[in-house]
Amino acid sequence: MGFPAFCTLEEKDRTAYSIFAYGRKASTPSLLIWLFDSRGGMSPGPNSVALPDWVDENVADWIASESSSMEGAWGNLEQSGLQSLVFSHIPP
């Protein structure tokens, strides 16, 4: 079972991505980059209101689900040597 180089969660007001970096001829990635939005800011329009400024629970659920799928494909992630980075938007 392989994964694409790019996975995404896109729901209303929730966006998250994972990017896999593979070495040459590798069947498993050597680096996994997680990117997720903590939302925040103001809603559009003349009657704008402040938006929640934290990572939505659905994003955490998505990360857990993706991680479980990856472990099914590649085995224990902690023992695999797969390195990970997380980038999160921090609202102003």
SVG drawing of the C-alpha trace seen along z (x, -y; Angstrom):
<svg xmlns="http://www.w3.org/2000/svg" viewBox="-23 -47 41 50">
<polyline fill="none" stroke="black" stroke-width="0.4" points="0.0,0.0 1.5,-3.3 0.6,-6.9 0.5,-9.8 3.1,-12.5 0.4,-14.8 -2.7,-14.3 -5.2,-16.9 -8.1,-17.5 -10.3,-20.3 -13.5,-21.1 -15.3,-24.3 -12.8,-26.4 -10.4,-23.5 -7.4,-22.8 -4.5,-20.4 -1.9,-18.9 0.7,-16.2 3.6,-16.0 5.8,-13.0 9.4,-13.3 10.9,-10.1 14.5,-9.3 15.5,-7.9 13.9,-4.5 12.5,-4.4 9.2,-2.7 8.6,-4.6 9.1,-8.3 12.1,-9.5 10.4,-12.7 6.8,-13.6 5.7,-17.3 2.4,-18.1 0.9,-21.6 -2.3,-22.7 -4.2,-25.9 -5.2,-27.2 -7.7,-29.4 -8.2,-32.8 -8.7,-36.2 -12.0,-37.8 -14.9,-36.5 -15.5,-38.4 -18.2,-41.0 -19.3,-44.2 -20.5,-42.4 -17.3,-40.4 -16.7,-38.5 -13.6,-36.9 -13.0,-33.3 -11.8,-30.6 -8.0,-30.6 -7.1,-27.1 -6.5,-23.9 -9.9,-22.2 -10.5,-18.8 -11.2,-17.4 -7.7,-18.1 -6.3,-16.1 -8.7,-13.2 -7.5,-13.4 -3.8,-13.3 -4.6,-10.2 -6.4,-8.5 -3.6,-9.3 -1.0,-8.0 -3.0,-4.8 -3.1,-4.2 0.6,-4.9 1.4,-2.4 -0.8,0.2 1.3,-0.4 4.8,-0.9 4.7,0.6 5.4,-1.2 6.2,-4.8 8.4,-5.4 10.6,-2.5 10.7,-3.2 13.0,-6.2 10.5,-8.4 11.3,-12.0 8.4,-14.5 8.0,-18.2 4.9,-20.2 4.1,-23.7 1.1,-25.4 -0.4,-28.8 -0.4,-31.1 -3.1,-33.8 -2.2,-37.4"/>
</svg>
